[in-house]
Amino acid sequence: MQILKKYRFELVFFTLLTILFFFSRLYRIDTLPLFTDEAIYVRWSQIARYDANWRFISLTDGKQPSFIWLTMIAMRFIQDPLLSGRVVSVFAGFATTVGLFFLGRELFNSRWIGFFSCILYIIFPMALVYDRMALYDSLVGTFAIWSLFLSVLLVRRLRLDVALLLGMIAGGGVLTKTSGFFSIYLLPFTLLLFDWGKKDRWFRLLRWLTFVIIAVVLAYAYYSIQRLSPFFHIIEDKNAVFIYPFHEWIAHPFEFFYGNLRGVWDWFITYVTWPGFLLIVGAFLVERKNFREKILLIIWFLLPFVALALFARLLYPRFIFFMILYLLPLAAYSLNSLKNFSKKKVVMLAGFLAFAIAPLRADYFILTDFAHAPIPSADLGQYINNWPAGGGIKEMIDFLGNEAKTQKIYVATEGTFGSLPTNAVEIYLGDNKNVDKRGIWPVPKEIPQDLLKKAERMSVYVVFSQTQEAPDWPLTFIAKHRKGIGDWYMYIYRVDLKKVKK
């Protein structure tokens, strides 16, 4: 009871933040249509859940398995497969929120900086987007923040239990995405917080190094679990799709650097907003204290950020998500200074709202009108307005499901691996005995003969997602569904034998 009284304020405040977090993440979470990559991950999770031989199925495409495993577990409790994956991201985001509290409090010895870090994460538009999608990135952010917190704790406390926890968390990070290795590569920079003034500094440094080695060995042991799969080697091949291998990069080391840097900077400032950027910079101006802690956060952000611009072959905004999280305690530091500067609550609230209005506006659109949200066009295109988005998927599944209630049907969808309509049919109608299906890629000029033969016995439906003009096949138009506010549509046709050319 004494502990509850001592931390009563923290418990009440964090309870309110928890309610706000889950409301913002779960409110209308099903309104964003299924995205292509979400469909792939959800389908993998379904397969892995029912077939133990395919627990490492994500490695067939060079992707680490931890998100798939967590989604697989969530499917045991949540009926909707897509919602299962998105709920994993929701809880990953909540773990990040908790981690930011501990990181901010530990770095700057201030519970308020911890709380402000939580608040900034909750209203951060980029976090709101990815905490509501069945993608890897929210989980990547979770492991990134907790790895940094434990790294700081290790260099200050020099304890074996912290090293073991760090090894497990870093291991979870590298089992989620290759970018998790940054938490290992950046460990030496935590020596900025090492107490070099004590007489036994060399002994303490050796102890830190020993614990770091233990943590790194444990993390690599976790990573090596993937060697149980014969597809482990594909990770390196997949990395080469997004990042130039050194032997290729050295031939043109700075050719794409400026263009990449400009792209990631635009995404950064759009999501962080200029007021948020001023808060980050302001952490170095409002006070001179805690300079080493601030520099550490900048390094953990800047080195991966520059490395991405330097080596990236293919870029998406979500790649910088985990990096930006390291900057939130800096913005929280500025807000805490504003609080300390003015003892009047009205002035403090007005100052906070001045910085929060831009992200709150973005949050409003993300929750209510995602297609018009003021976020990078690259994300709007992928998730709502262009061909990778899942506009029309729900309507297609409902239509085909209703047709299959009274008859056996055959569904031909455009694309095979990674195809949105193909994966969607497998996810939601895969167990329906009245639905036979196959993917078609590439789309031929002439209708495949098997579709005509099937059409003699049952209704055959064809779904196009990327092809916007139907080929010259004997088809009857059923419906089209627009993707967001873009010029892309999902089309549904039925094979019509009456239109077969004699």
ZANUGU-856515 format. One record per residue (C-alpha): x, y, z; residue in three letters. Coordinates in steps of 0.1 Angstrom, whole numbers, plus 5000, padded with zeros to 4 digits. Layout:
! ZANUGU-856515
XYZALA/...
! end
This chain:
! ZANUGU-856515
500050005000MET/502850245007GLN/504250184973ILE/500850264958LEU/500650584978LYS/504250684968LYS/503650644931TYR/499950734931ARG/500451024907PHE/502450814883GLU/499850534883LEU/496850774877VAL/498650964850PHE/499850654832PHE/496350494835THR/494950804816LEU/497750774790LEU/496950404786THR/493350474779ILE/494250744755LEU/496750514737PHE/494350224732PHE/491450454722PHE/493650624695SER/494950284682ARG/491750084682LEU/489250354671TYR/488050244636ARG/491150024632ILE/489249814606ASP/488550114583THR/491950114566LEU/491849864538PRO/494149564537LEU/497549664524PHE/499549434501THR/502349354526ASP/499749304554GLU/498049044533ALA/501348864528ILE/502148864565TYR/498648764576VAL/498648474551ARG/502048354563TRP/500748364599SER/497748154590GLN/499947894573ILE/502447884602ALA/499647854627ARG/498347524612TYR/501547374599ASP/504547354622ALA/506747274592ASN/506247634580TRP/506947824612ARG/509847994593PHE/507748064562ILE/508748434562SER/512248334554LEU/511148214520THR/511048584512ASP/514048674533GLY/512048824562LYS/512648744598GLN/509848554617PRO/509048714650SER/506148924638PHE/504648624621ILE/504948424653TRP/503248684673LEU/500448724648THR/500048344647MET/499548344685ILE/497048634683ALA/494948444658MET/494148194685ARG/492148464703PHE/490948694675ILE/488748564647GLN/489548824620ASP/493048744606PRO/493849104597LEU/492749234630LEU/495048974647SER/498149124630GLY/497049484637ARG/496449404673VAL/500049274675VAL/501249624663SER/498849794688VAL/500449614717PHE/503949664703ALA/503150034702GLY/502050024738PHE/505349844748ALA/507150134730THR/505150384750THR/506250224783VAL/509750194770GLY/509950564762LEU/508750644797PHE/511650444812PHE/514150574787LEU/513250944793GLY/513250904830ARG/516550714831GLU/518350944807LEU/517351274823PHE/516351164858ASN/512851314854SER/509551144855ARG/508051434836TRP/510351384806ILE/509251014807GLY/505651114806PHE/506151374779PHE/507951114758SER/504850894762CYS/502451174752ILE/504551264722LEU/504550904710TYR/500750874714ILE/500151174692ILE/503051114668PHE/501251064634PRO/503850814622MET/503250594653ALA/499550624648LEU/499850494613VAL/502050194620TYR/500650094653ASP/497350034635ARG/498749814606MET/499849454605ALA/503349544595LEU/506749474611TYR/507649834619ASP/505849894651SER/507549594666LEU/510849714652VAL/510350034671GLY/509549844703THR/512849654703PHE/514749964693ALA/513550164723ILE/513949894748TRP/517449804735SER/518550164740LEU/517050184775PHE/518749864786LEU/522049984769SER/521950304790VAL/521050104821LEU/523949864814LEU/526650134811VAL/525350304842ARG/524650004864ARG/527149734851LEU/524849444860ARG/524749094846LEU/520949074847ASP/520649394826VAL/523149244801ALA/521048924798LEU/517849134793LEU/519649344767LEU/520749034748GLY/517148894748MET/515649224736ILE/518349284709ALA/517848924699GLY/514148994694GLY/515049294674GLY/517249104649VAL/514548834647LEU/512149104636THR/514149294610LYS/517749334599THR/517749694611SER/517649554646GLY/521449504643PHE/521849884647PHE/521049834684SER/524249614685ILE/526449834663TYR/525650144683LEU/526450004717LEU/529950154719PRO/528450504718PHE/526750444752THR/530250494766LEU/529350864764LEU/527550794797LEU/530350594813PHE/531650754845ASP/535250804835TRP/536051004867GLY/536150704891LYS/539450554901LYS/538550204891ASP/537350314857ARG/539550054838TRP/538149764858PHE/534649904853ARG/535249944816LEU/536449584814LEU/533349474832ARG/531149674808TRP/532849514778LEU/532349164793THR/528649234798PHE/528349374763VAL/529949064748ILE/527548844767ILE/524549054754ALA/525849044718VAL/526548664719VAL/523048604733LEU/521448824706ALA/523348634679TYR/522248314694ALA/518648424691TYR/519348524655TYR/520848184648SER/517548014655ILE/516748084619GLN/519447854608ARG/517047574615LEU/515347674583SER/516847584549PRO/515747934537PHE/517948124561PHE/520348234533HIS/517548424516ILE/517748704542ILE/520948824527GLU/519448814492ASP/516449014503LYS/518649264521ASN/520349324487ALA/517049424472VAL/516849724496PHE/520449794505ILE/523449804482TYR/525949534491PRO/529449684498PHE/530949554466HIS/528249734446GLU/528150044467TRP/531850114464ILE/531450154427ALA/529250454432HIS/529550554469PRO/527750894467PHE/525850874435GLU/522450824452PHE/523250974486PHE/521851324480TYR/518651204464GLY/518050944491ASN/518851204519LEU/516451454504ARG/513751184503GLY/514151064538VAL/514451414551TRP/511151514535ASP/509451214551TRP/511051294584PHE/509951654585ILE/506451564572THR/505851324600TYR/507751504628VAL/506451844616THR/508352164619TRP/507152244655PRO/508251894665GLY/511651954649PHE/511952284668LEU/511352094701LEU/514151844692ILE/516652124684VAL/515452324714GLY/516652054738ALA/520152174731PHE/519252534736LEU/517052554767VAL/519652404790GLU/523252294789ARG/522752004813LYS/522651644802ASN/524651724770PHE/526051374767ARG/522651214770GLU/521351444743LYS/524251364720ILE/523750994725LEU/520151024713LEU/521251224683ILE/523950964674ILE/521450674677TRP/519150854653PHE/521751014629LEU/523950724621LEU/521150484609PRO/519550784592PHE/522650864572VAL/523550504566ALA/520050454551LEU/520550744527ALA/524050624519LEU/523350254512PHE/519650234503ALA/518650094469ARG/514950104477LEU/513350344502LEU/509950364520TYR/509050604548PRO/508550324573ARG/512250254573PHE/512950564594ILE/510250504620PHE/512450334646PHE/515150604642MET/512750894649ILE/511750734681LEU/515150804696TYR/514451174692LEU/511151184712LEU/512851214746PRO/514651524732LEU/511351684723ALA/510051584757ALA/513051754773TYR/512052084757SER/508452044769LEU/509651974804ASN/511852294803SER/508752484791LEU/506852344821LYS/509652444845ASN/509952794829PHE/506352884834SER/504652784867LYS/501252894852LYS/499452594840LYS/497552794814VAL/500752914798VAL/502252564798MET/499152414782LEU/499052684756ALA/502752624748GLY/502052244745PHE/499152294722LEU/501152524700ALA/503552244693PHE/500851974693ALA/498352124669ILE/500152004637ALA/500451634648PRO/496951634663LEU/495551764630ARG/497351484612ALA/496051234637ASP/492451354631TYR/492651274594PHE/494450944600ILE/491550834622LEU/488650974602THR/489751044566ASP/493050864559PHE/493050934522ALA/493451314529HIS/495851284558ALA/498751524557PRO/501351254557ILE/503951164530PRO/502451084496SER/504450774494ALA/502550624524ASP/499150764511LEU/499750594478GLY/500750264492GLN/498150234520TYR/495050394505ILE/495150564471ASN/497250354447ASN/497349994434TRP/499049834465PRO/496149954487ALA/493249724494GLY/490249934484GLY/487549694473GLY/488949394491ILE/486149384517LYS/483449424491GLU/485049154469MET/485248904498ILE/481648984508ASP/480348944472PHE/482248614466LEU/481248484500GLY/477648544493ASN/477848374459GLU/479548074475ALA/476648024500LYS/474447854475THR/476847734448GLN/480347624440LYS/482447904424ILE/485847954409TYR/487848264415VAL/490848374393ALA/492748664408THR/495448874392GLU/498848784406GLY/500448504425THR/502948554454PHE/502448894470GLY/499248964451SER/496749154472LEU/493548994458PRO/495048654456THR/496248664493ASN/492948814504ALA/490948534489VAL/493248274505GLU/492948454539ILE/489148484540TYR/487848214517LEU/490647954519GLY/488547724541ASP/485347764521ASN/484747434503LYS/482547614477ASN/485447834465VAL/488147704442ASP/490747954432LYS/494048034415ARG/496248334407GLY/497148444372ILE/500348614364TRP/501148764339PRO/497748834325VAL/497748674290PRO/496048824260LYS/493748524256GLU/491648394284ILE/493148074299PRO/491347764287GLN/490847624322ASP/488647924331LEU/486447844301LEU/486147484311LYS/485347574347LYS/482747814334ALA/480847524318GLU/480247384353ARG/480147684377MET/480348054380SER/483848184373VAL/484948524386TYR/488048724376VAL/489448994398VAL/491949264386PHE/493749494409SER/496749624389GLN/495349584354THR/492949874349GLN/491649784315GLU/490349434312ALA/491849214285PRO/489849104255ASP/488248814273TRP/484648704273PRO/483748884306LEU/480749044321THR/481349344344PHE/480249294379ILE/481649584400ALA/484549814405LYS/485749964437HIS/487950274440ARG/491150284460LYS/490950584483GLY/490850904463ILE/493250784436GLY/492650674400ASP/493050304408TRP/490150054410TYR/489649694418MET/487449524392TYR/485349214394ILE/484149024363TYR/482348704355ARG/483348474327VAL/480548474301ASP/480448184277LEU/477948364255LYS/480748604246LYS/483248344236VAL/484448414200LYS/483548124177LYS/
! end
